[in-house]
Amino acid sequence: MTTKSFKDRLIEAGTARPDTENSINSDQYDPVSDLYELFPTPVSLSQLDTLLAYVNVYKLQLDEDIRESQSNYNSFVFDREDGQDVLASADEKLDDLITELNETKISAENTGTTINQMTASIKTLDNAKKNLTLTMTILKRLQMLITAYENLETFLSDSSNPVKDYLQIKQLFSVVVELMQHFQSYKSIDEINTLNKKISSLKNRIIDEIFADFELEYQEELHNPQLVDACELLDMLGQPYRDKLMNWYTITTLKEITQIFKSTEEAGSLDNLKRRFMFFRQVLENFESRHALMFPASWNMSQALTRNFCEITRKDLKEVTEKETRFTGSKVDVNLLLSSLGETLEFESFLDKKFKQSFDGMISDVFEPYLNIWIDHQGTVINSKFIEFINPSNMLKKSGVEAGGSTVNVLESAADLFRLYRQILSQLSKLSQGESLVRLSTVFSNFLLKYRETVLIPLVPDPKSLSSGTEAEQNEGMELICLVLNTADYCSVTVSQLEERFVSLVHPSELAQRIDFEKSRTVYLNLINNCINLLFVKVENDLQLSWREMVNFNWRAHNEVTSESRYMESVKAAVKEDCAAIFPNFNRVLYIRNYLDKLVELVLSEFWLNTVKLRPITEIMAEQLVFDLQSLKTFLLDLPTLSPEPIKITSSSSFSKNIGTKVLNINTILKILMVKTSPMSDFIASYFTIVADSNFSNFMKVLKLKGLLSNEASYEKERFRYVDQFKTQLRQYETMEETLPESNAFLENLKLENVTAGVVSSPNLALSGFFNSPNSNFKIDKQSLLSTRDNFEKNIAKTFSMNDNKIDIGENLKSFGKFFKKN
């Protein structure tokens, strides 16, 4: 059987009996019968809202029908004959519709009034039911609260077992607290208020008994394994009770320390600081073995106990250092200060490792006002290290650090110096990030300068003795120079890392601008450059025999171009031998490349210098020299292959280009020297084509190289003749061809007046054009090399004035350094 919906029943109620007196259209219509049919039970009154909603929807539908009828009415086009009848019929229907709508509204209002009268009693009954249900719930909870309270009170009053079951107490009390939350709004009721006071009194009783049991436990008069539940109960009661218990326990546990190590007593002095730390370690061990399980792990009681000890110790040390005359007088017991600081840093480091959290500075901050004294002492310690550095047995000892499978060619003293720097910086960074770090950076920078002057520079061989020594002595000198060079390179790189570390540590960041190691870095870079220059003293000496062989060869009897000249073989052999001896001593490829660049410049410059000595240069001589130059070029391009294993370098494009440029300059002059001077017009034309400049002075230098203009008596006359012919042909050439550059830079810088046959009065002047070429950044000044040692000795006198009184650093302090981190 299908159950009819409320909507269906509503429709039937209005239309089922259209012709009877019970019809809604009847004047005798009684809505009560339909209401009973619509709402047969009190429960069905809940659908009253649905009825009203339906009526409203029906009303809206009628309004829509009205509007639609009006619209249709207006749209009709009536004929003249039928219009009046249709209009009259529409008016009648509209009046009937309005009447029907009004009657529906009246019926709906009557129905609503009747329903409200019928349901008033039902609503009152429903409210009464709700109130009754709420009352029963409250009474039931009240009964549960009273029962829980009485059980808890009985449980606490049971004296049969002195060891309280705090787990059960916690569970019962949590129930009481939870139930009591429901009665907070009923405190105005006397009985509820009285019960609330009793619960509060019971809470205070529980707290007192917890503290009493902890006291008995601490005094070993009672052992209760459930005290950890008591702590959790205090957590439930509120943070203040937890803090109170923690404070009581830490004060009680540290009471003996505070009594023994008072700042006013001898035991509280800095001399006994180590004893204080040892005493606390024992206290901490006793806590962890006996009482740690009394507290929840979330309380971190070990850390709290340690933190409290640090605060007490910090306060005591501050009072001691302020009152101690040794810190306020003119003389300071640096040893005691360092020992106390070291012991404090060691203790903080121990705490860091134990608890995996930072305790840095919790105690050691008290020493910060005295850090200047500490920094001054570090200067004394570093200065005393230099005595070890310049000890003959240690001075040439190399670092044991390995890189790429081989030992790094660096002095061990440099590694020791930076290792000490790292230790000191690590210690100070735990105490301060401000002005003290800036001051320490200045101390470090000064000692870096001193290290260069007192340790490295004295190791650099004297250029005079280096050039006049035996082969073995020269090789030993080269090794020393490379050792100093590598050490200077290590220092310049490491000092940059050290500066970055200082900048990262200093606070505020504005102080970083005052940390400056640029001077230290620059002097080491200059030392590197000086060492590389000195390496060529031996090379020059080894090449002297080869160049002497070149100059002393009977070129006048040389009538044809043969294979490579014999002197070229000795040049290559000497260069190979020196490269094989020097390259393995370099730590970095950078310096092998740098050395090769300068070696190329030296060899080519010496070749050109000795070529100039051969004048007059005949066409055959020039042709042979061109052949030799090309052979030398091929050899120089292969120099990178001489680099040792495992460091193998290849020829770079810049290296090849540099050689090509320098060879081209020499080759250009040799090519014009290959041209006969007769007829002179052809020679001048060749000059414009090969040398390609319009400078008559340069042209005269070429003539001198050819051996012309050598007669001083006829020099001026010949010069005028050449200048007229040169200018005439130049005008013709530039008219027919192109305008030539003013000067060939290589020829312009050649000063033949300083070079006589077989003698060079000033090699530096003779070679100035070569070294001032755009691709050159290297310049050898022999006289400057000879005075290098004298300059070094003068610089040594400018070492820093430091306090030489040696004060040993405490053994504990020595162990606290850590390498600073690399970025």
C-alpha positions, 0 to 999 in steps of 0.5 A: 500500500502506497503512503500518500504524501502530505502534498497529495492529502492537501490537494485531496482535502481541497478538491475531494468534495466539490459539491458537498457542504464540506467543499472548500467552495461551499459557504458552509465550509468547516475547515476543522474536518480538513485540518483533522484529516491533514493532521491526524496526530500531534506528531504530524503538526511538525508538517505545519511549516510545509503546509504554510510553504505550500500555501505560499507557493500556491499563492505565488502561482495564482499571482503568476496566472493573473499576470499571464492572463493580463498579458494575454488580454493585452495582446489580443486583437479583437475585431470590432464585432467581437471585442466587447464580448471577449473583454467583458468575459475576461473582466468577469474571469478576472473578478472571479479569480480575485475573489477566489484569491481573497477567499484563499487568503482568509482561509489560510489565515483562519487555518493558521490561527486554528493550528496555533491554538491546537499546537500551543499545548503540544509546544508547552508539553515539548518544552517540559519534556526537554527541561525534564531530560536536562534535569535528569542529565544534570542530576545524573552527572551530579551523582557521578561527580559526588561518587567520584569525589567520595571515592577519591577522598576515601582513596586518599584517606586510606592510611593502610598503604603509605605508598600512594597509587598516583596512577589511580589518583590521577585517573579519579581526579581527572574524572572529578575535574572533567565532571566539575566543568559541567557545573561551573555555571551552577556555582550560585547554587549553594550545594554546588558551590560547597562541592566545588570548594571541597574539590579545590581543598582536595586538590590542594591536599593532593598537591601537598602530598605530592610535594611531601612524597617527593621530599621523602623520596629525595631523603630516601625515607620512602620509595614510590615508583609512581611519582612520574604519574604524580608529575603528570597529575601536576601537569593536569593541575597547571603549569605553575605547580609543575614549575614549583616542583621543578624549582624546588628540586633544582634548588634542593639538589644544587643547595650543597654546591651553592653552600660550598662554592659561595663567591665569598668563600675560598672554594668559590674563587677562580682557582677552584672553578674546575672543582665546581664543574667536577662537583656538578658532573657528579651531581648530574650523574647521581640525578640520572642514576637515582631520580631521573625516572621520577620525572616525565621525559618531556620535562627535560629535568637534566637540562633544567638542572644544568641550566640552573647550575649555569645561571648560579655559576655565572652569577658567582663568577661575575661577583668574583671577577668584579671583586678580585683584585687581580682583575681590577689592579694594574697587573693581571694574572693572565694564566688564571684567566686563561685557565678559568676560561679554558675550563669553562669552555671545556665544560660548555663543550661537554654540555653541548655534546651531552644534551645535543644543544648549545650551552655556548656562552651560558657561563663563559660570557662572564669573561667577555669584559676581559677578552682584550687581556685574552687577545693580548695573550694570544698575541704572545702565544702566536709570537712564541710560535715564531721561535719554533718556526725559525728553529733550523730543525723546523724551518724547512719542514714540509707539511704532511698534508697530501693532495692528489696522492702527493705531499703538498710542497708547503712549509709546515710552519704555515699550516701550524700558524693557520691551525693556531688561528682557527683554534683561537678564532673558534674559542673567541667566537664562543665568547663574542661576535663584536669588537673583540673579533675585529681586534683579533683580526688585526692581530692575525693580520699583523702576524701574517706580515711578520711570518712573511718577513721573519720566516719566508723572506730569509729562505729566499736565496741571494740572487748573486750566490744563486747565479754563481753557485754550482749546479747542485746549489742552484737546484737547491735554490730553485727548490727553496724558491718554489717552497717559499712560492707555494707557501706564500700561495697557501697563505694568500688563499687561506687568508681569504678563507679566514677573512670570510670566516671572520665576516660570517661571525661578526655581529652586527654586520657593519663591523665586517667593514673593519675586518681587512686582510688586504694588506696581508694578501697583497704582500704574499702575492708580491712575494709570489711574483718575486719568487717567479722572477728569481726562478729565471736567474738559473735559466739565464745562467744556463742559457749564457753558454748557448747564446755565447755559442750563437754570438761566437759562431763564424757567421761570415763564413756561413754561405748557405742555410743548413739545418737548425743551428747547433746553439739551438740544440743547447738552448732547448736542452737547457730549457728542458732541464730547468723545466724538469727540475722546477715543474715538480716543485709547483703545487698548482697548475696556475704557476706552471702556466705562469712560469711558461709564459714568462719563460717564453718571453725570456727565451725569445727576448734573449734570442732577439738580444743576441741577434742584434749583437750579430750585426751586420746581419747578412741575407744568409744570416737572416735566413738562417736565423728565421729557420732557427726562430721557427724551430724555436717556436715549435719547441716553445709551443710544446713546452706544456707537455713537459709538465709532470705527472699527474698534472698534465697541461695542454697548450692553450690558445692564449699561450699559442697566440702569445708565442705567435705574436712575439715570434712574428715581431722578430720574424718581420725584422729578419725578413726585411734583413733577408732583402738585399740593399741594392738597389736601394729603391727595391729595398725601400719598397720591400720595407714598406711591404714587410715592415709596413710603417712610415717611420724613417728612424725605424728604417735607419735602425734596419740599415744599421742592422744590415751594417750600413751607416757605420762610417761616422765620417759619412754618416750625415751625408748618407743619412740625408740621401736615404731620407730623401729617397725614403720620403719620395718613395713613401709618397709614391707608395701611399699614392698608389697603395695605402697609407702606412702606420706611423711606426712599427712598435717593435722597431721603435722600442729597439735602441741600437745606441745601447748595443755594440757588436757583441756587447750590451751596455743595458740589456733592459733598454735593449729589450724594452720594446720586446717586453712592452708589447701588448701581450706581455706582462713580465719584465726582467730587470737584472739589476733589480734582481741583484738588489732583491736580497738587499731589499729583503734584508731591509724589509726584515728590519720592519718586523712587528714589535711584540711582547716576547714574554712567553706565557704558557697557555693552559693545557685545557684551552689548547684542546678547544680549537676547531677548524673553521667551516669552509663555504 
